[in-house]
Amino acid sequence: MIPIIYEQLYHIVTRFVNLFGLFAETPKTGRPRKISHIDSLTLALYQHASTRATKKSVYNDFKSVFDCSYKTLVESMNKAARASLLLLALLMKAGRANANVVKYTDATDIPVCLKKNADKHKTMKDISGWGRSSKGFYFGLKLTITRDADGTLLGLKFTLPSADDRDVFRQINADIWGIIVADAGYVSKKLEDDMNVEGKRWILIKPYRTMKKIMTAWQDRLYRSRFQIEFDFRNLKLFHGLVTNLPRSVGGYLANYLHALLSFVLA
């Protein structure tokens, strides 16, 4: 029996595939696919939208439905990452056109392994690094996102933990307008001067406690509303499986991140 959540995701994926013309299902040459493009993307989203922590558990749920090996299922789900990336880009572009005037930008840590295993971790060692978050040191990547006050994802970027947050802020918000709220980690007079565009974009960065900067009541309310983006990070990690140390390839890690983000956006 096919789970209801899979059927719901299948209809959503099919609608977007047809709307944006993401791919053609019928191969021009070669043998027919064991798992269609739509099923591959749906399976990947199913893993992140359900309680399935591993691809093996997904395979166990559907091995009687799809006549294929576990390896074929894993490869199909990983290859669907390209569709997830394209769909995320299209949805964020559409979201920016109708976004709430208030936006938030923040970053979070993405460990790729336990801290004690960092020295012997091989899979992501070439594109990961050491960083420090509120929880301490970690080995992995950093994810920066911008979302609006309605919860619409507008931009995202993965970087090394050592990347300058201000540079990432400039890149991710280059074509995003309105009031963009950020925490004290982005404090920079040059950043504000560079990014502020009269009548189109205003950067509102929370000052350090030691800074003698007057803050109005409405500015304080905007600063306090930043908890929404922190909840997004929490939900991505706890309920959509953003953080993992299970993939055995770089492609597997990147597919996990993209599928988790798309699952979150479509939730």
VENVEN-V934860 format. One record per run of one state. SS is the DSSP state (h for helix, s for strand, l for the rest). FROM is the first residue (numbers start at 1). TO is the last residue. Records with the same first field share a line. If there is no record, write none. Layout:
# VENVEN-V934860
SS: FROM-TO + FROM-TO
This chain:
# VENVEN-V934860
l: 1-3 + 21-36 + 50-54 + 63-69 + 80-80 + 98-101 + 112-114 + 121-128 + 134-135 + 149-152 + 161-164 + 173-177 + 183-183 + 187-188 + 196-196 + 198-200 + 206-216 + 225-226 + 240-249 + 267-267
h: 4-20 + 37-49 + 55-62 + 70-79 + 81-97 + 115-120 + 165-172 + 184-186 + 189-195 + 217-224 + 227-239 + 250-266
s: 102-111 + 129-133 + 136-148 + 153-160 + 178-182 + 197-197 + 201-205
